[in-house]
């Protein structure tokens, strides 16, 4: 298989450019290519057939052995593997089907209403808003409400934002400040403790009910409940907030696409919802939830004609797959109609912004629904104009704006 030389990897390190630049260099060698980080071989996969092979057809040969976020997430469903993962996945799966997500729509709509009220107030005063911060608060609020039945308060919001600092520290190159990490972890644990207590007291169905009610998975000290609350927070808030931020920025740059979506049908219609979902799907094509999905080989294998040894790290990059011109004509262009009928559905392995196969994002339907409800409310009701510098993509665990998205919002009539 074609590989980057050690000199090329060293040159990338010396340049201090983002990791996506290294991935791009390897990708140009071919859809399955290699490089070494230290002594460990890494195989980069962007070819759709190879993606299907790894994620969908042979998940037993390509497993998720470790996770950089284990310090924060503990033994939640995102980090564990084998029987522990299967047991937790089986418990949570019914809650995150299309039907199961409906029980959380009230929480989502209440959180959407809070954003709309805040934007209405800013429209009256003319004060700029940081739309990235708004989207982060919204997604945290949704998870908090879906867990506890309570609206997000400022103290809890501040504490849960500590999770973002831990993620950033883990993603950064170089040693993190241990004291800061432990302080942030204590903040997250304090909020998680309140969430679990509220979930136990809440009579309405919540995200953690499957664990709170089961005796199938022993959890005498409640640690597993805590770990999964934090897992749903970290997995569900930063990635969703980033997608919504990119969606707003893309629609600012392409107002005709917003008008196209709103013109597909009246408010609340299936036609309008389908068009808004196309906006979201195209945003996820350009900015998938995670930069890389990692798997480790449990045995020797042949991948796209290349021999892959046991104990090799395989990195799958949807960001690059989604930009292959042969798969996606004019791939850098924002074109939501790619995902709107009568356009054909993307072939398996060509589009996987939320993963693929048995470990597809458990909360995919949850996050798609909360994004749709927010867009259905905000897009016809508000205009916004950027103020100051526009953020650029930051590539680490997620693909997120590298700074605030400052904008003045104004009311509009549909």
Secondary structure, 3 states (H helix, E strand, C coil): CCECCHHHHHHHHHHCCCHHHHHHHHHCCCCEEEEEECCEEEEEECCHHHHHHHHHHCCCCEECCCCCCHHHHCCCCCCCCHHHHHHHHHHHHHHHCHHHHHHHHHHHHHHHHHHHHHHHHHHHHCCCEEHHHHHHHHHHHHHHHHHHCCCCCHHHHHHHHHHHHHHHHHHCCCCCCHHHHHHHHHHHHHHHHHHHHHHHHCCCCCCCHHHHCCCCCCCCCCHHHHHHHHHHHHHHHHHHHHHHHHHHHHHHHCHHHHHHHHCCCCCCCHHHHHHHHHHHHHHHHHCCCCCCEEEEECCCEEECCEEECCCCEEEECHHHHCCCCCCCCCCCCCCHHHHCCCCCCCCCCCCCCCCCHHHCCCCHHHHHHHHHHHHHHHHHHEEEEECCCCCCEEECCCEEECCCCEEEEEECCC
